[in-house]
Amino acid sequence: MAFRLHRHVTAVTTDTGMVILDERTGGYFELNGTGSATLTALLNGASQEEAVHRLTAGTDATPAQAAADVNAFLADLARRGLGSLA
């Protein structure tokens, strides 16, 4: 399943990560480099498993912890009404 931002959400890459704007509420959320890389990979069609692999490649992070973090990240975006799994 791919993750998609809702129509009322705009994402812009910055020097330090990404900013997500909810155009309905005017709220914005700043993502660090890891969040930005994860969301970009998912929006470009990577599966959650592929995103986890990219996060853990060349690091000491465990796949289990990275998977839990990606799941929590996506759940938070969905809870805020910013996107969903399609």
C-alpha positions in Angstrom: 0.0 0.0 0.0 1.2 3.5 -0.8 0.8 6.5 1.4 -0.8 9.6 -0.1 -1.2 13.1 1.3 -4.7 14.5 1.1 -5.6 17.1 -1.5 -5.6 19.9 1.1 -2.0 19.1 2.1 1.1 20.6 0.6 4.6 19.3 1.3 7.7 21.4 0.6 11.3 20.2 0.9 13.5 22.5 2.9 17.3 22.6 3.7 16.7 20.7 6.9 13.8 18.4 6.0 10.3 19.2 4.9 7.3 21.3 5.9 3.8 20.0 5.5 0.9 22.6 5.3 -2.7 21.7 6.1 -4.4 24.3 3.9 -7.8 23.7 5.7 -6.5 24.7 9.1 -3.4 26.7 8.3 -1.4 24.3 10.5 2.0 23.3 9.5 4.4 20.5 10.6 8.1 20.5 10.2 9.8 17.2 9.5 13.4 16.5 10.1 15.7 14.8 7.5 14.6 11.3 8.5 10.9 12.1 8.4 11.4 13.9 5.1 13.3 11.0 3.6 10.7 8.5 4.8 7.7 10.5 3.5 9.4 11.2 0.2 10.2 7.5 -0.3 6.6 6.6 0.5 5.1 9.3 -1.7 7.3 8.1 -4.6 5.9 4.6 -4.3 8.1 2.8 -1.9 6.4 0.3 0.4 6.7 0.7 4.1 9.2 -2.2 4.1 11.3 -0.4 1.5 11.3 2.7 3.6 12.4 0.8 6.6 15.2 -0.8 4.7 16.4 2.6 3.5 16.3 4.0 7.1 18.3 1.1 8.5 20.8 0.7 5.7 24.3 1.6 7.0 23.1 2.3 10.5 22.8 0.5 13.8 19.0 0.9 13.8 17.1 -2.3 14.0 14.5 -3.1 11.3 11.9 -3.7 14.1 12.4 -0.3 15.7 12.5 1.4 12.3 9.2 -0.3 11.3 7.6 0.7 14.6 8.8 4.3 14.0 7.5 4.4 10.4 4.1 3.0 11.5 3.8 5.5 14.3 4.8 8.3 11.9 2.1 7.3 9.4 -0.5 6.9 12.1 0.3 10.4 13.3 -0.1 11.9 9.9 -3.4 10.0 9.4 -4.6 11.1 12.9 -3.9 14.7 11.9 -5.9 14.3 8.7 -2.9 14.8 6.5 -2.8 11.6 4.6 -3.7 7.9 4.4 -2.6 4.5 3.1 -4.1 4.0 -0.4 
